Amino acid sequence: MKGLGNMGNIMKQAKKLQEDLEKKQIEISEMKVEASSGGGMVMATVNGRGELLNLAIEKEVIDPDDAEMLVDLVIAAVQEAQKNAQESSAELLGPLTQGIPGMPGL
């Protein structure tokens, strides 16, 4: 019955890992990541899951005759913020998820 002791230890480790992952997920959801485009004319803020929380646009960049440029700046700022959030999330989760297929941080 020597193997049962090891099983109990494995279960404790799994429970701790699950608790640690849950804490990190909360931390990630509360994280705010910003990025800008157009020299700071458009600023996007996302949470750690990449969900858009805020978008700030300077008046000077709003040109009714060139809406396409504004769209490009918005997309660039949001995508950069999402990329930064993904990288930050992977850094937080990395130590916990190393070696687990399909998890961030690999």
Contacts in CASP RR format, 6 or more apart in sequence:
PFRMAT RR
TARGET T0000
AUTHOR 0000-0000-0000
METHOD contacts of the structure
MODEL  1
MKGLGNMGNIMKQAKKLQEDLEKKQIEISEMKVEASSGGGMVMATVNGRG
ELLNLAIEKEVIDPDDAEMLVDLVIAAVQEAQKNAQESSAELLGPLTQGI
PGMPGL
17 96 0 8 1.000
20 96 0 8 1.000
21 93 0 8 1.000
21 96 0 8 1.000
21 97 0 8 1.000
24 92 0 8 1.000
24 93 0 8 1.000
24 96 0 8 1.000
27 92 0 8 1.000
28 47 0 8 1.000
28 48 0 8 1.000
28 49 0 8 1.000
28 88 0 8 1.000
28 89 0 8 1.000
28 92 0 8 1.000
28 93 0 8 1.000
29 47 0 8 1.000
29 48 0 8 1.000
29 49 0 8 1.000
30 47 0 8 1.000
31 47 0 8 1.000
31 48 0 8 1.000
31 85 0 8 1.000
31 88 0 8 1.000
31 89 0 8 1.000
32 45 0 8 1.000
32 46 0 8 1.000
32 47 0 8 1.000
32 48 0 8 1.000
32 53 0 8 1.000
33 45 0 8 1.000
33 46 0 8 1.000
33 47 0 8 1.000
33 48 0 8 1.000
33 50 0 8 1.000
33 81 0 8 1.000
33 84 0 8 1.000
33 85 0 8 1.000
33 88 0 8 1.000
34 43 0 8 1.000
34 44 0 8 1.000
34 45 0 8 1.000
34 81 0 8 1.000
35 43 0 8 1.000
35 44 0 8 1.000
35 77 0 8 1.000
35 78 0 8 1.000
35 80 0 8 1.000
35 81 0 8 1.000
35 83 0 8 1.000
35 84 0 8 1.000
36 42 0 8 1.000
36 43 0 8 1.000
36 44 0 8 1.000
36 77 0 8 1.000
36 80 0 8 1.000
37 73 0 8 1.000
37 74 0 8 1.000
37 76 0 8 1.000
37 77 0 8 1.000
37 80 0 8 1.000
38 61 0 8 1.000
38 73 0 8 1.000
38 76 0 8 1.000
40 58 0 8 1.000
41 57 0 8 1.000
41 58 0 8 1.000
41 60 0 8 1.000
41 61 0 8 1.000
41 73 0 8 1.000
42 55 0 8 1.000
42 56 0 8 1.000
42 57 0 8 1.000
42 58 0 8 1.000
42 61 0 8 1.000
42 70 0 8 1.000
42 73 0 8 1.000
42 74 0 8 1.000
42 76 0 8 1.000
42 77 0 8 1.000
43 54 0 8 1.000
43 55 0 8 1.000
43 56 0 8 1.000
43 57 0 8 1.000
43 77 0 8 1.000
44 52 0 8 1.000
44 54 0 8 1.000
44 55 0 8 1.000
44 56 0 8 1.000
44 74 0 8 1.000
44 77 0 8 1.000
44 78 0 8 1.000
44 80 0 8 1.000
44 81 0 8 1.000
45 52 0 8 1.000
45 53 0 8 1.000
45 54 0 8 1.000
45 55 0 8 1.000
45 56 0 8 1.000
45 81 0 8 1.000
46 52 0 8 1.000
46 53 0 8 1.000
46 78 0 8 1.000
46 81 0 8 1.000
46 82 0 8 1.000
46 85 0 8 1.000
47 53 0 8 1.000
47 85 0 8 1.000
48 85 0 8 1.000
48 86 0 8 1.000
48 88 0 8 1.000
48 89 0 8 1.000
49 85 0 8 1.000
49 89 0 8 1.000
50 81 0 8 1.000
50 82 0 8 1.000
50 85 0 8 1.000
50 86 0 8 1.000
52 78 0 8 1.000
52 81 0 8 1.000
55 74 0 8 1.000
55 77 0 8 1.000
55 78 0 8 1.000
57 70 0 8 1.000
57 73 0 8 1.000
57 74 0 8 1.000
61 69 0 8 1.000
61 70 0 8 1.000
61 73 0 8 1.000
62 70 0 8 1.000
63 69 0 8 1.000
63 70 0 8 1.000
86 104 0 8 1.000
89 104 0 8 1.000
90 104 0 8 1.000
90 105 0 8 1.000
91 105 0 8 1.000
93 103 0 8 1.000
93 104 0 8 1.000
93 105 0 8 1.000
94 103 0 8 1.000
94 104 0 8 1.000
94 105 0 8 1.000
94 106 0 8 1.000
97 103 0 8 1.000
97 104 0 8 1.000
97 105 0 8 1.000
97 106 0 8 1.000
98 105 0 8 1.000
98 106 0 8 1.000
99 106 0 8 1.000
100 106 0 8 1.000
END
